[in-house]
Amino acid sequence: MLKSLMLMLLLSSSLTAQDKAIVTDEKTGEPMLIGICSFSDLTEGTFGAWFNSEYESYEINPEDLDGVPQRLEDVEVVIVLGTWCDDTHMLIPRLYKVLDGLFFPHARITLIAVDRQKKGIGSEADMLAIERIPTVIFYRNQSEIGRIVETIEESVEVDIASILLVEPF
């Protein structure tokens, strides 16, 4: 029940006020995004260079996605990322490229940018049990069905398929 309530609050907050900020990373002195953000926050301005380069260069293997489009109904995705994190720089653009190839609506993706302590502006990431960045959480009917944590096992496509095709429908 608590997870369902947290997910509903999280998803509803992503549709209203976009509580986000760009702060200075104390370790590197570079800009760091924190809070609930949008796709355009990653593709434009400060973070666009790394995101767009990886997005454009990634080639999707459609064969690894057989059966996945039919399993996307009622799926929501929560992505907890760090704009300071090399794993985020690789995984998140590739993930978006695959989801875009599946015509998955961005409106069903919640992006939470966190600092090095895995904190956002408020408590948006606190109840998600985030241990490593990035973490991609897949939900169906407000219940978690699987995660991709920090790195991919085989490929973005195979990892998504392994979550969506194994989970009871």
C-alpha positions, 0 to 999 in steps of 0.5 A: 500500500505504501509503495502504491501511495508513493508512486501515485504521489510521485507520478502526480507531482511529475505532472504538476510543478517541476521542482528542479534546480541546477546546482554546483557539484561540490566534487567537480565544480560542474553543474548538476541537475536535481529534482523532478525534471523533464526530457528536455532538461536532459536534451537541451542546454547544459546536459544536452551534449552527452545525452544527444551524442549517446542517443544518436549513436545508439543502434536499437536491435529490434529483434531483442524487443519481440513481444515487448510492444504488446506488454507496454500497456499500463506501464509507467517508468521512474528513472532516478539518475545523476547528471554527474554519473558516467553510467547515467550518461551511457544508460539513460540516452540509450533507454530513451532511444529504445523507448522512443523506438517503441513509441512509449509516451514520455508522459509515462516516464518520471525523471528524478535527478539526484545528487551524489547522496541520492537526494533530490530537492525534496523527498521524491527519491527517498522511498524508492530504495535507491542504492546505485545510480541510475535506477530505472523502475518499471511499474504496472498498475502501480506495482513494481515489476522490475528494475535496471540498476546502474548498468545493463546486463546484456543490452537495454533491449534485452533487459527491458524484455526480460522485465516485461516478458517474464512478469505476469501480464 
